[in-house]
Amino acid sequence: MFLVEQGEEVEAQMKRIEATKGVIGTLVVDPDGVPIRSTLDQSMTLQYAGQLRQLVILARSAVRDIDPQNDLSALRVRSKSNEIIVVTENNYLVIGIQKLPEPDVSMSRETGSPLGIEYPGWLQKEGSDGY
């Protein structure tokens, strides 16, 4: 009965994620790296599952190297067009892929930077304004 209740809870959470604006796909990957649920086509499902599983393994290793008592619980990857969020639970991966809105690339009058972003000093190159 417990497994049935968990399955229903996971289904409800997946439907909630899928209903979020901009979500283009969701996946659940088992501990062996096999996709067990996906809203993407087979090719994209296998590509995302394989690549993100490898990335999670590397990120988990980095977190444990820093603090052996800690573990990776979520990973967020953002590109120019998508954001990928991976949540780990009992070695299962729940992956959500969301399309980002088109950015306003106009220059801000106040900061002179795209999107009005003030970059921290350590991120700027010496001798330039960093943009």
N, CA, C and O atoms as a Tinker XYZ file with bonds, in Angstrom:
   524  protein
     1  N      0.816000   -1.195000    0.000000    73     2
     2  CA     0.000000    0.000000    0.000000    64     1     3
     3  C      0.862000    1.262000    0.000000    63     2     4     5
     4  O      0.535000    2.239000   -0.673000    81     3
     5  N      1.968000    1.242000    0.757000    73     3     6
     6  CA     2.859000    2.400000    0.849000    64     5     7
     7  C      3.399000    2.784000   -0.527000    63     6     8     9
     8  O      3.449000    3.966000   -0.868000    81     7
     9  N      3.808000    1.774000   -1.329000    73     7    10
    10  CA     4.345000    2.058000   -2.658000    64     9    11
    11  C      3.288000    2.664000   -3.568000    63    10    12    13
    12  O      3.598000    3.540000   -4.376000    81    11
    13  N      2.060000    2.217000   -3.451000    73    11    14
    14  CA     0.973000    2.775000   -4.259000    64    13    15
    15  C      0.758000    4.236000   -3.887000    63    14    16    17
    16  O      0.600000    5.084000   -4.765000    81    15
    17  N      0.750000    4.536000   -2.579000    73    15    18
    18  CA     0.565000    5.913000   -2.131000    64    17    19
    19  C      1.711000    6.790000   -2.626000    63    18    20    21
    20  O      1.480000    7.916000   -3.066000    81    19
    21  N      2.943000    6.285000   -2.558000    73    19    22
    22  CA     4.090000    7.048000   -3.047000    64    21    23
    23  C      3.959000    7.298000   -4.541000    63    22    24    25
    24  O      4.241000    8.400000   -5.011000    81    23
    25  N      3.538000    6.295000   -5.287000    73    23    26
    26  CA     3.368000    6.445000   -6.726000    64    25    27
    27  C      2.342000    7.498000   -7.069000    63    26    28    29
    28  O      2.534000    8.275000   -8.004000    81    27
    29  N      1.252000    7.531000   -6.322000    73    27    30
    30  CA     0.215000    8.536000   -6.540000    64    29    31
    31  C      0.736000    9.927000   -6.203000    63    30    32    33
    32  O      0.421000   10.895000   -6.895000    81    31
    33  N      1.530000   10.030000   -5.143000    73    31    34
    34  CA     2.112000   11.313000   -4.745000    64    33    35
    35  C      3.082000   11.809000   -5.817000    63    34    36    37
    36  O      3.069000   12.988000   -6.170000    81    35
    37  N      3.915000   10.916000   -6.329000    73    35    38
    38  CA     4.864000   11.281000   -7.387000    64    37    39
    39  C      4.117000   11.738000   -8.623000    63    38    40    41
    40  O      4.492000   12.733000   -9.242000    81    39
    41  N      3.054000   11.016000   -8.994000    73    39    42
    42  CA     2.246000   11.403000  -10.160000    64    41    43
    43  C      1.664000   12.794000   -9.975000    63    42    44    45
    44  O      1.678000   13.604000  -10.902000    81    43
    45  N      1.156000   13.073000   -8.789000    73    43    46
    46  CA     0.570000   14.386000   -8.513000    64    45    47
    47  C      1.631000   15.484000   -8.617000    63    46    48    49
    48  O      1.369000   16.549000   -9.175000    81    47
    49  N      2.823000   15.227000   -8.083000    73    47    50
    50  CA     3.898000   16.209000   -8.155000    64    49    51
    51  C      4.347000   16.422000   -9.599000    63    50    52    53
    52  O      4.623000   17.552000  -10.003000    81    51
    53  N      4.419000   15.344000  -10.375000    73    51    54
    54  CA     4.823000   15.462000  -11.777000    64    53    55
    55  C      3.801000   16.284000  -12.564000    63    54    56    57
    56  O      4.180000   17.119000  -13.385000    81    55
    57  N      2.538000   16.058000  -12.324000    73    55    58
    58  CA     1.493000   16.825000  -13.018000    64    57    59
    59  C      1.573000   18.301000  -12.657000    63    58    60    61
    60  O      1.354000   19.166000  -13.505000    81    59
    61  N      1.890000   18.591000  -11.382000    73    59    62
    62  CA     2.037000   19.981000  -10.943000    64    61    63
    63  C      3.222000   20.642000  -11.647000    63    62    64    65
    64  O      3.125000   21.788000  -12.087000    81    63
    65  N      4.329000   19.926000  -11.751000    73    63    66
    66  CA     5.510000   20.459000  -12.438000    64    65    67
    67  C      5.193000   20.695000  -13.907000    63    66    68    69
    68  O      5.520000   21.751000  -14.450000    81    67
    69  N      4.568000   19.734000  -14.545000    73    67    70
    70  CA     4.251000   19.837000  -15.972000    64    69    71
    71  C      3.303000   20.991000  -16.266000    63    70    72    73
    72  O      3.321000   21.539000  -17.368000    81    71
    73  N      2.476000   21.366000  -15.295000    73    71    74
    74  CA     1.517000   22.451000  -15.491000    64    73    75
    75  C      2.164000   23.829000  -15.338000    63    74    76    77
    76  O      1.541000   24.843000  -15.654000    81    75
    77  N      3.398000   23.873000  -14.859000    73    75    78
    78  CA     4.091000   25.136000  -14.671000    64    77    79
    79  C      4.409000   25.774000  -16.020000    63    78    80    81
    80  O      4.813000   25.094000  -16.963000    81    79
    81  N      4.222000   27.077000  -16.094000    73    79    82
    82  CA     4.463000   27.805000  -17.338000    64    81    83
    83  C      5.896000   27.598000  -17.823000    63    82    84    85
    84  O      6.850000   27.747000  -17.059000    81    83
    85  N      6.034000   27.258000  -19.086000    73    83    86
    86  CA     7.343000   27.119000  -19.708000    64    85    87
    87  C      7.970000   25.745000  -19.622000    63    86    88    89
    88  O      8.987000   25.499000  -20.270000    81    87
    89  N      7.390000   24.828000  -18.833000    73    87    90
    90  CA     7.965000   23.489000  -18.703000    64    89    91
    91  C      7.771000   22.745000  -20.023000    63    90    92    93
    92  O      6.657000   22.616000  -20.529000    81    91
    93  N      8.895000   22.257000  -20.566000    73    91    94
    94  CA     8.837000   21.551000  -21.849000    64    93    95
    95  C      9.044000   20.051000  -21.692000    63    94    96    97
    96  O      8.857000   19.296000  -22.647000    81    95
    97  N      9.428000   19.614000  -20.499000    73    95    98
    98  CA     9.600000   18.186000  -20.304000    64    97    99
    99  C      9.949000   17.831000  -18.880000    63    98   100   101
   100  O     10.541000   18.625000  -18.149000    81    99
   101  N      9.566000   16.602000  -18.491000    73    99   102
   102  CA     9.922000   16.059000  -17.188000    64   101   103
   103  C     10.350000   14.612000  -17.369000    63   102   104   105
   104  O      9.873000   13.911000  -18.261000    81   103
   105  N     11.259000   14.179000  -16.503000    73   103   106
   106  CA    11.744000   12.800000  -16.539000    64   105   107
   107  C     11.925000   12.292000  -15.121000    63   106   108   109
   108  O     12.186000   13.064000  -14.199000    81   107
   109  N     11.785000   11.000000  -14.960000    73   107   110
   110  CA    12.187000   10.318000  -13.738000    64   109   111
   111  C     13.145000    9.225000  -14.176000    63   110   112   113
   112  O     12.843000    8.429000  -15.065000    81   111
   113  N     14.319000    9.202000  -13.527000    73   111   114
   114  CA    15.363000    8.240000  -13.881000    64   113   115
   115  C     15.668000    7.396000  -12.656000    63   114   116   117
   116  O     15.874000    7.927000  -11.565000    81   115
   117  N     15.698000    6.065000  -12.840000    73   115   118
   118  CA    15.945000    5.171000  -11.707000    64   117   119
   119  C     17.435000    5.143000  -11.349000    63   118   120   121
   120  O     18.247000    5.704000  -12.085000    81   119
   121  N     17.810000    4.502000  -10.235000    73   119   122
   122  CA    19.207000    4.482000   -9.812000    64   121   123
   123  C     20.176000    3.859000  -10.831000    63   122   124   125
   124  O     21.377000    4.122000  -10.783000    81   123
   125  N     19.655000    3.037000  -11.747000    73   123   126
   126  CA    20.515000    2.444000  -12.775000    64   125   127
   127  C     20.660000    3.336000  -14.007000    63   126   128   129
   128  O     21.346000    2.969000  -14.961000    81   127
   129  N     20.018000    4.503000  -13.990000    73   127   130
   130  CA    20.105000    5.422000  -15.118000    64   129   131
   131  C     19.070000    5.176000  -16.199000    63   130   132   133
   132  O     19.163000    5.731000  -17.293000    81   131
   133  N     18.079000    4.342000  -15.894000    73   131   134
   134  CA    17.037000    4.007000  -16.868000    64   133   135
   135  C     15.858000    4.960000  -16.674000    63   134   136   137
   136  O     15.316000    5.051000  -15.572000    81   135
   137  N     15.456000    5.667000  -17.727000    73   135   138
   138  CA    14.284000    6.532000  -17.600000    64   137   139
   139  C     13.028000    5.685000  -17.396000    63   138   140   141
   140  O     12.758000    4.770000  -18.175000    81   139
   141  N     12.265000    5.992000  -16.353000    73   139   142
   142  CA    11.055000    5.213000  -16.078000    64   141   143
   143  C      9.792000    6.026000  -16.352000    63   142   144   145
   144  O      8.692000    5.474000  -16.376000    81   143
   145  N      9.943000    7.312000  -16.555000    73   143   146
   146  CA     8.808000    8.161000  -16.903000    64   145   147
   147  C      9.343000    9.391000  -17.615000    63   146   148   149
   148  O     10.336000    9.978000  -17.185000    81   147
   149  N      8.693000    9.781000  -18.694000    73   147   150
   150  CA     9.149000   10.954000  -19.434000    64   149   151
   151  C      8.021000   11.523000  -20.269000    63   150   152   153
   152  O      7.140000   10.801000  -20.737000    81   151
   153  N      8.069000   12.841000  -20.446000    73   151   154
   154  CA     7.138000   13.505000  -21.350000    64   153   155
   155  C      7.835000   13.905000  -22.647000    63   154   156   157
   156  O      7.223000   14.527000  -23.516000    81   155
   157  N      9.111000   13.550000  -22.779000    73   155   158
   158  CA     9.890000   13.856000  -23.981000    64   157   159
   159  C      9.877000   12.661000  -24.924000    63   158   160   161
   160  O      9.497000   11.555000  -24.539000    81   159
   161  N     10.298000   12.898000  -26.168000    73   159   162
   162  CA    10.417000   11.765000  -27.079000    64   161   163
   163  C     11.584000   10.878000  -26.636000    63   162   164   165
   164  O     12.398000   11.291000  -25.810000    81   163
   165  N     11.667000    9.665000  -27.180000    73   163   166
   166  CA    12.644000    8.676000  -26.711000    64   165   167
   167  C     14.084000    9.163000  -26.848000    63   166   168   169
   168  O     14.891000    8.978000  -25.937000    81   167
   169  N     14.405000    9.774000  -27.965000    73   167   170
   170  CA    15.766000   10.248000  -28.209000    64   169   171
   171  C     16.189000   11.299000  -27.178000    63   170   172   173
   172  O     17.273000   11.209000  -26.602000    81   171
   173  N     15.332000   12.287000  -26.953000    73   171   174
   174  CA    15.646000   13.345000  -25.989000    64   173   175
   175  C     15.666000   12.787000  -24.565000    63   174   176   177
   176  O     16.494000   13.191000  -23.750000    81   175
   177  N     14.772000   11.877000  -24.274000    73   175   178
   178  CA    14.734000   11.252000  -22.947000    64   177   179
   179  C     16.059000   10.572000  -22.639000    63   178   180   181
   180  O     16.633000   10.781000  -21.570000    81   179
   181  N     16.547000    9.759000  -23.572000    73   179   182
   182  CA    17.811000    9.047000  -23.355000    64   181   183
   183  C     18.984000   10.015000  -23.248000    63   182   184   185
   184  O     19.890000    9.811000  -22.441000    81   183
   185  N     18.966000   11.064000  -24.058000    73   183   186
   186  CA    20.056000   12.043000  -24.023000    64   185   187
   187  C     20.080000   12.780000  -22.679000    63   186   188   189
   188  O     21.127000   12.862000  -22.036000    81   187
   189  N     18.941000   13.311000  -22.257000    73   187   190
   190  CA    18.891000   14.022000  -20.977000    64   189   191
   191  C     19.223000   13.090000  -19.812000    63   190   192   193
   192  O     19.998000   13.460000  -18.929000    81   191
   193  N     18.647000   11.888000  -19.798000    73   191   194
   194  CA    18.883000   10.954000  -18.695000    64   193   195
   195  C     20.364000   10.614000  -18.566000    63   194   196   197
   196  O     20.917000   10.654000  -17.467000    81   195
   197  N     21.003000   10.281000  -19.679000    73   195   198
   198  CA    22.417000    9.895000  -19.640000    64   197   199
   199  C     23.335000   11.028000  -19.247000    63   198   200   201
   200  O     24.204000   10.862000  -18.390000    81   199
   201  N     23.149000   12.182000  -19.868000    73   199   202
   202  CA    24.035000   13.319000  -19.600000    64   201   203
   203  C     23.845000   13.867000  -18.190000    63   202   204   205
   204  O     24.821000   14.169000  -17.503000    81   203
   205  N     22.602000   13.996000  -17.761000    73   203   206
   206  CA    22.364000   14.559000  -16.432000    64   205   207
   207  C     22.750000   13.592000  -15.324000    63   206   208   209
   208  O     23.160000   14.024000  -14.246000    81   207
   209  N     22.628000   12.304000  -15.566000    73   207   210
   210  CA    23.075000   11.329000  -14.564000    64   209   211
   211  C     24.580000   11.470000  -14.340000    63   210   212   213
   212  O     25.044000   11.449000  -13.200000    81   211
   213  N     25.340000   11.614000  -15.425000    73   211   214
   214  CA    26.786000   11.807000  -15.295000    64   213   215
   215  C     27.108000   13.111000  -14.559000    63   214   216   217
   216  O     28.012000   13.149000  -13.724000    81   215
   217  N     26.370000   14.169000  -14.870000    73   215   218
   218  CA    26.597000   15.450000  -14.210000    64   217   219
   219  C     26.275000   15.365000  -12.715000    63   218   220   221
   220  O     26.994000   15.937000  -11.896000    81   219
   221  N     25.210000   14.665000  -12.359000    73   219   222
   222  CA    24.846000   14.491000  -10.949000    64   221   223
   223  C     25.929000   13.709000  -10.216000    63   222   224   225
   224  O     26.267000   14.045000   -9.081000    81   223
   225  N     26.472000   12.683000  -10.837000    73   223   226
   226  CA    27.549000   11.904000  -10.215000    64   225   227
   227  C     28.749000   12.808000   -9.915000    63   226   228   229
   228  O     29.321000   12.737000   -8.827000    81   227
   229  N     29.130000   13.654000  -10.873000    73   227   230
   230  CA    30.248000   14.577000  -10.666000    64   229   231
   231  C     29.931000   15.610000   -9.586000    63   230   232   233
   232  O     30.769000   15.891000   -8.729000    81   231
   233  N     28.734000   16.170000   -9.625000    73   231   234
   234  CA    28.359000   17.178000   -8.633000    64   233   235
   235  C     28.294000   16.568000   -7.236000    63   234   236   237
   236  O     28.742000   17.179000   -6.266000    81   235
   237  N     27.735000   15.363000   -7.136000    73   235   238
   238  CA    27.659000   14.688000   -5.834000    64   237   239
   239  C     29.067000   14.443000   -5.285000    63   238   240   241
   240  O     29.314000   14.625000   -4.093000    81   239
   241  N     29.971000   14.036000   -6.147000    73   239   242
   242  CA    31.352000   13.812000   -5.735000    64   241   243
   243  C     31.994000   15.106000   -5.239000    63   242   244   245
   244  O     32.709000   15.102000   -4.236000    81   243
   245  N     31.741000   16.207000   -5.935000    73   243   246
   246  CA    32.302000   17.499000   -5.523000    64   245   247
   247  C     31.755000   17.925000   -4.165000    63   246   248   249
   248  O     32.508000   18.407000   -3.318000    81   247
   249  N     30.457000   17.754000   -3.951000    73   247   250
   250  CA    29.843000   18.116000   -2.673000    64   249   251
   251  C     30.437000   17.279000   -1.551000    63   250   252   253
   252  O     30.748000   17.809000   -0.485000    81   251
   253  N     30.599000   15.985000   -1.774000    73   251   254
   254  CA    31.152000   15.105000   -0.734000    64   253   255
   255  C     32.635000   15.361000   -0.493000    63   254   256   257
   256  O     33.116000   15.179000    0.626000    81   255
   257  N     33.376000   15.783000   -1.534000    73   255   258
   258  CA    34.787000   16.148000   -1.341000    64   257   259
   259  C     34.919000   17.362000   -0.431000    63   258   260   261
   260  O     35.843000   17.446000    0.379000    81   259
   261  N     33.991000   18.296000   -0.570000    73   259   262
   262  CA    34.009000   19.499000    0.265000    64   261   263
   263  C     33.591000   19.170000    1.689000    63   262   264   265
   264  O     34.209000   19.636000    2.646000    81   263
   265  N     32.550000   18.373000    1.828000    73   263   266
   266  CA    32.036000   18.000000    3.146000    64   265   267
   267  C     31.508000   16.570000    3.091000    63   266   268   269
   268  O     30.404000   16.342000    2.597000    81   267
   269  N     32.280000   15.601000    3.590000    73   267   270
   270  CA    31.872000   14.193000    3.512000    64   269   271
   271  C     30.539000   13.879000    4.199000    63   270   272   273
   272  O     29.927000   12.849000    3.915000    81   271
   273  N     30.090000   14.747000    5.091000    73   271   274
   274  CA    28.821000   14.524000    5.790000    64   273   275
   275  C     27.625000   15.049000    4.985000    63   274   276   277
   276  O     26.477000   14.880000    5.396000    81   275
   277  N     27.895000   15.679000    3.850000    73   275   278
   278  CA    26.854000   16.313000    3.055000    64   277   279
   279  C     26.535000   15.467000    1.821000    63   278   280   281
   280  O     27.284000   14.548000    1.490000    81   279
   281  N     25.445000   15.767000    1.149000    73   279   282
   282  CA    25.087000   15.073000   -0.082000    64   281   283
   283  C     24.346000   16.038000   -0.994000    63   282   284   285
   284  O     23.773000   17.025000   -0.533000    81   283
   285  N     24.359000   15.752000   -2.263000    73   283   286
   286  CA    23.665000   16.558000   -3.257000    64   285   287
   287  C     22.167000   16.288000   -3.173000    63   286   288   289
   288  O     21.744000   15.132000   -3.175000    81   287
   289  N     21.371000   17.334000   -3.099000    73   287   290
   290  CA    19.915000   17.153000   -3.084000    64   289   291
   291  C     19.265000   17.722000   -4.338000    63   290   292   293
   292  O     18.213000   17.245000   -4.762000    81   291
   293  N     19.884000   18.738000   -4.934000    73   291   294
   294  CA    19.326000   19.326000   -6.158000    64   293   295
   295  C     20.447000   19.955000   -6.958000    63   294   296   297
   296  O     21.480000   20.355000   -6.420000    81   295
   297  N     20.217000   20.032000   -8.245000    73   295   298
   298  CA    21.192000   20.623000   -9.162000    64   297   299
   299  C     20.409000   21.474000  -10.147000    63   298   300   301
   300  O     19.404000   21.029000  -10.701000    81   299
   301  N     20.867000   22.686000  -10.361000    73   299   302
   302  CA    20.189000   23.604000  -11.273000    64   301   303
   303  C     21.190000   24.039000  -12.337000    63   302   304   305
   304  O     22.260000   24.561000  -12.024000    81   303
   305  N     20.828000   23.817000  -13.593000    73   303   306
   306  CA    21.692000   24.170000  -14.720000    64   305   307
   307  C     20.914000   25.121000  -15.615000    63   306   308   309
   308  O     19.778000   24.839000  -15.996000    81   307
   309  N     21.526000   26.240000  -15.945000    73   307   310
   310  CA    20.840000   27.236000  -16.763000    64   309   311
   311  C     21.674000   27.545000  -17.992000    63   310   312   313
   312  O     22.869000   27.825000  -17.892000    81   311
   313  N     21.038000   27.493000  -19.149000    73   311   314
   314  CA    21.690000   27.868000  -20.396000    64   313   315
   315  C     20.993000   29.130000  -20.914000    63   314   316   317
   316  O     20.167000   29.714000  -20.214000    81   315
   317  N     21.322000   29.543000  -22.123000    73   315   318
   318  CA    20.693000   30.739000  -22.674000    64   317   319
   319  C     19.198000   30.555000  -22.898000    63   318   320   321
   320  O     18.433000   31.514000  -22.798000    81   319
   321  N     18.778000   29.330000  -23.199000    73   319   322
   322  CA    17.375000   29.139000  -23.555000    64   321   323
   323  C     16.589000   28.256000  -22.589000    63   322   324   325
   324  O     15.360000   28.320000  -22.573000    81   323
   325  N     17.260000   27.435000  -21.786000    73   323   326
   326  CA    16.568000   26.498000  -20.904000    64   325   327
   327  C     17.142000   26.538000  -19.499000    63   326   328   329
   328  O     18.262000   26.991000  -19.265000    81   327
   329  N     16.335000   26.050000  -18.579000    73   327   330
   330  CA    16.802000   25.805000  -17.227000    64   329   331
   331  C     16.421000   24.373000  -16.893000    63   330   332   333
   332  O     15.286000   23.950000  -17.113000    81   331
   333  N     17.384000   23.633000  -16.359000    73   331   334
   334  CA    17.166000   22.234000  -16.008000    64   333   335
   335  C     17.342000   22.109000  -14.501000    63   334   336   337
   336  O     18.359000   22.525000  -13.944000    81   335
   337  N     16.348000   21.536000  -13.856000    73   335   338
   338  CA    16.419000   21.321000  -12.415000    64   337   339
   339  C     16.354000   19.824000  -12.171000    63   338   340   341
   340  O     15.437000   19.144000  -12.631000    81   339
   341  N     17.344000   19.319000  -11.436000    73   339   342
   342  CA    17.418000   17.898000  -11.111000    64   341   343
   343  C     17.336000   17.764000   -9.597000    63   342   344   345
   344  O     18.133000   18.349000   -8.864000    81   343
   345  N     16.372000   16.992000   -9.147000    73   343   346
   346  CA    16.222000   16.710000   -7.720000    64   345   347
   347  C     16.556000   15.237000   -7.531000    63   346   348   349
   348  O     16.062000   14.378000   -8.260000    81   347
   349  N     17.408000   14.954000   -6.534000    73   347   350
   350  CA    17.796000   13.574000   -6.259000    64   349   351
   351  C     17.075000   13.098000   -4.999000    63   350   352   353
   352  O     17.015000   13.806000   -3.994000    81   351
   353  N     16.536000   11.898000   -5.074000    73   351   354
   354  CA    15.852000   11.288000   -3.934000    64   353   355
   355  C     16.037000    9.785000   -4.019000    63   354   356   357
   356  O     15.582000    9.156000   -4.974000    81   355
   357  N     16.710000    9.195000   -3.014000    73   355   358
   358  CA    16.969000    7.749000   -2.986000    64   357   359
   359  C     17.615000    7.270000   -4.295000    63   358   360   361
   360  O     17.268000    6.207000   -4.810000    81   359
   361  N     18.534000    8.045000   -4.815000    73   359   362
   362  CA    19.265000    7.770000   -6.063000    64   361   363
   363  C     18.389000    7.825000   -7.316000    63   362   364   365
   364  O     18.849000    7.485000   -8.405000    81   363
   365  N     17.145000    8.246000   -7.172000    73   363   366
   366  CA    16.306000    8.526000   -8.334000    64   365   367
   367  C     16.526000    9.988000   -8.713000    63   366   368   369
   368  O     16.822000   10.813000   -7.849000    81   367
   369  N     16.387000   10.308000   -9.973000    73   367   370
   370  CA    16.492000   11.684000  -10.434000    64   369   371
   371  C     15.133000   12.121000  -10.955000    63   370   372   373
   372  O     14.513000   11.421000  -11.756000    81   371
   373  N     14.680000   13.258000  -10.510000    73   371   374
   374  CA    13.489000   13.891000  -11.061000    64   373   375
   375  C     13.988000   15.134000  -11.781000    63   374   376   377
   376  O     14.577000   16.025000  -11.169000    81   375
   377  N     13.748000   15.184000  -13.086000    73   375   378
   378  CA    14.323000   16.234000  -13.934000    64   377   379
   379  C     13.191000   17.046000  -14.550000    63   378   380   381
   380  O     12.240000   16.498000  -15.107000    81   379
   381  N     13.314000   18.348000  -14.437000    73   379   382
   382  CA    12.377000   19.262000  -15.077000    64   381   383
   383  C     13.132000   20.181000  -16.010000    63   382   384   385
   384  O     14.165000   20.734000  -15.633000    81   383
   385  N     12.633000   20.353000  -17.223000    73   383   386
   386  CA    13.268000   21.221000  -18.210000    64   385   387
   387  C     12.287000   22.337000  -18.533000    63   386   388   389
   388  O     11.149000   22.090000  -18.932000    81   387
   389  N     12.748000   23.566000  -18.353000    73   387   390
   390  CA    11.886000   24.716000  -18.544000    64   389   391
   391  C     12.498000   25.671000  -19.551000    63   390   392   393
   392  O     13.687000   25.981000  -19.478000    81   391
   393  N     11.696000   26.133000  -20.481000    73   391   394
   394  CA    12.116000   27.125000  -21.461000    64   393   395
   395  C     12.124000   28.474000  -20.771000    63   394   396   397
   396  O     11.152000   28.848000  -20.114000    81   395
   397  N     13.230000   29.215000  -20.921000    73   395   398
   398  CA    13.318000   30.538000  -20.322000    64   397   399
   399  C     12.627000   31.560000  -21.207000    63   398   400   401
   400  O     12.614000   31.413000  -22.429000    81   399
   401  N     12.053000   32.589000  -20.609000    73   399   402
   402  CA    11.467000   33.647000  -21.421000    64   401   403
   403  C     12.574000   34.384000  -22.183000    63   402   404   405
   404  O     13.725000   34.417000  -21.747000    81   403
   405  N     12.213000   34.963000  -23.309000    73   403   406
   406  CA    13.191000   35.728000  -24.088000    64   405   407
   407  C     13.674000   36.912000  -23.260000    63   406   408   409
   408  O     12.857000   37.689000  -22.766000    81   407
   409  N     15.001000   37.066000  -23.096000    73   407   410
   410  CA    15.509000   38.171000  -22.281000    64   409   411
   411  C     15.409000   39.503000  -23.023000    63   410   412   413
   412  O     15.433000   39.559000  -24.252000    81   411
   413  N     15.300000   40.552000  -22.249000    73   411   414
   414  CA    15.366000   41.898000  -22.798000    64   413   415
   415  C     16.838000   42.271000  -22.825000    63   414   416   417
   416  O     17.434000   42.529000  -21.779000    81   415
   417  N     17.423000   42.303000  -24.000000    73   415   418
   418  CA    18.868000   42.530000  -24.101000    64   417   419
   419  C     19.206000   44.002000  -24.270000    63   418   420   421
   420  O     20.336000   44.344000  -24.620000    81   419
   421  N     18.248000   44.864000  -24.029000    73   419   422
   422  CA    18.549000   46.288000  -24.120000    64   421   423
   423  C     19.472000   46.668000  -22.967000    63   422   424   425
   424  O     19.433000   46.061000  -21.897000    81   423
   425  N     20.286000   47.663000  -23.197000    73   423   426
   426  CA    21.230000   48.108000  -22.179000    64   425   427
   427  C     20.506000   48.978000  -21.158000    63   426   428   429
   428  O     19.700000   49.837000  -21.515000    81   427
   429  N     20.798000   48.751000  -19.916000    73   427   430
   430  CA    20.229000   49.549000  -18.844000    64   429   431
   431  C     20.914000   50.906000  -18.811000    63   430   432   433
   432  O     22.138000   50.985000  -18.920000    81   431
   433  N     20.148000   51.961000  -18.664000    73   431   434
   434  CA    20.733000   53.307000  -18.597000    64   433   435
   435  C     21.509000   53.492000  -17.303000    63   434   436   437
   436  O     22.518000   54.197000  -17.282000    81   435
   437  N     21.051000   52.865000  -16.216000    73   435   438
   438  CA    21.691000   53.072000  -14.914000    64   437   439
   439  C     23.039000   52.369000  -14.819000    63   438   440   441
   440  O     24.006000   52.957000  -14.335000    81   439
   441  N     23.120000   51.121000  -15.273000    73   439   442
   442  CA    24.341000   50.343000  -15.068000    64   441   443
   443  C     25.167000   50.186000  -16.331000    63   442   444   445
   444  O     26.352000   49.861000  -16.260000    81   443
   445  N     24.557000   50.413000  -17.487000    73   443   446
   446  CA    25.290000   50.216000  -18.733000    64   445   447
   447  C     25.506000   48.749000  -19.059000    63   446   448   449
   448  O     26.278000   48.426000  -19.962000    81   447
   449  N     24.840000   47.859000  -18.344000    73   447   450
   450  CA    25.019000   46.434000  -18.571000    64   449   451
   451  C     23.730000   45.831000  -19.102000    63   450   452   453
   452  O     22.648000   46.375000  -18.878000    81   451
   453  N     23.840000   44.696000  -19.813000    73   451   454
   454  CA    22.626000   44.031000  -20.271000    64   453   455
   455  C     21.742000   43.656000  -19.080000    63   454   456   457
   456  O     22.240000   43.196000  -18.053000    81   455
   457  N     20.467000   43.848000  -19.219000    73   455   458
   458  CA    19.475000   43.495000  -18.200000    64   457   459
   459  C     19.631000   44.281000  -16.908000    63   458   460   461
   460  O     18.967000   43.975000  -15.918000    81   459
   461  N     20.500000   45.292000  -16.900000    73   459   462
   462  CA    20.673000   46.091000  -15.698000    64   461   463
   463  C     21.393000   45.361000  -14.584000    63   462   464   465
   464  O     21.248000   45.722000  -13.416000    81   463
   465  N     22.165000   44.343000  -14.921000    73   463   466
   466  CA    22.841000   43.528000  -13.906000    64   465   467
   467  C     24.116000   44.220000  -13.448000    63   466   468   469
   468  O     24.922000   44.654000  -14.271000    81   467
   469  N     24.296000   44.320000  -12.167000    73   467   470
   470  CA    25.542000   44.809000  -11.589000    64   469   471
   471  C     26.393000   43.585000  -11.272000    63   470   472   473
   472  O     26.038000   42.804000  -10.389000    81   471
   473  N     27.494000   43.405000  -11.966000    73   471   474
   474  CA    28.364000   42.265000  -11.717000    64   473   475
   475  C     29.276000   42.568000  -10.541000    63   474   476   477
   476  O     29.736000   43.701000  -10.393000    81   475
   477  N     29.549000   41.566000   -9.694000    73   475   478
   478  CA    30.447000   41.795000   -8.559000    64   477   479
   479  C     31.863000   42.083000   -9.044000    63   478   480   481
   480  O     32.264000   41.641000  -10.121000    81   479
   481  N     32.609000   42.822000   -8.243000    73   479   482
   482  CA    33.960000   43.219000   -8.623000    64   481   483
   483  C     34.862000   42.048000   -8.961000    63   482   484   485
   484  O     35.675000   42.147000   -9.881000    81   483
   485  N     34.740000   40.935000   -8.237000    73   483   486
   486  CA    35.616000   39.790000   -8.490000    64   485   487
   487  C     35.342000   39.140000   -9.830000    63   486   488   489
   488  O     36.176000   38.384000  -10.328000    81   487
   489  N     34.168000   39.423000  -10.437000    73   487   490
   490  CA    33.823000   38.828000  -11.716000    64   489   491
   491  C     34.313000   39.676000  -12.892000    63   490   492   493
   492  O     34.402000   39.189000  -14.019000    81   491
   493  N     34.628000   40.940000  -12.623000    73   491   494
   494  CA    35.041000   41.840000  -13.692000    64   493   495
   495  C     36.527000   41.684000  -13.971000    63   494   496   497
   496  O     37.322000   41.412000  -13.072000    81   495
   497  N     36.885000   41.862000  -15.248000    73   495   498
   498  CA    38.283000   41.806000  -15.632000    64   497   499
   499  C     38.954000   43.108000  -15.227000    63   498   500   501
   500  O     38.354000   44.181000  -15.307000    81   499
   501  N     40.194000   43.005000  -14.796000    73   499   502
   502  CA    40.932000   44.187000  -14.394000    64   501   503
   503  C     41.125000   45.105000  -15.600000    63   502   504   505
   504  O     41.460000   44.653000  -16.695000    81   503
   505  N     40.908000   46.394000  -15.379000    73   503   506
   506  CA    41.112000   47.379000  -16.440000    64   505   507
   507  C     39.926000   47.524000  -17.373000    63   506   508   509
   508  O     40.021000   48.209000  -18.391000    81   507
   509  N     38.803000   46.887000  -17.040000    73   507   510
   510  CA    37.605000   47.035000  -17.874000    64   509   511
   511  C     36.402000   47.188000  -16.960000    63   510   512   513
   512  O     36.488000   47.010000  -15.745000    81   511
   513  N     35.287000   47.521000  -17.576000    73   511   514
   514  CA    34.093000   47.619000  -16.760000    64   513   515
   515  C     33.397000   46.272000  -16.657000    63   514   516   517
   516  O     32.332000   46.180000  -16.045000    81   515
   517  N     33.984000   45.198000  -17.255000    73   515   518
   518  CA    33.499000   43.843000  -17.092000    64   517   519
   519  C     32.386000   43.418000  -18.036000    63   518   520   521
   520  O     31.843000   42.322000  -17.898000    81   519
   521  N     32.040000   44.276000  -18.996000    73   519   522
   522  CA    30.923000   43.945000  -19.871000    64   521   523
   523  C     31.375000   43.792000  -21.287000    63   522   524
   524  O     30.562000   43.512000  -22.168000    81   523
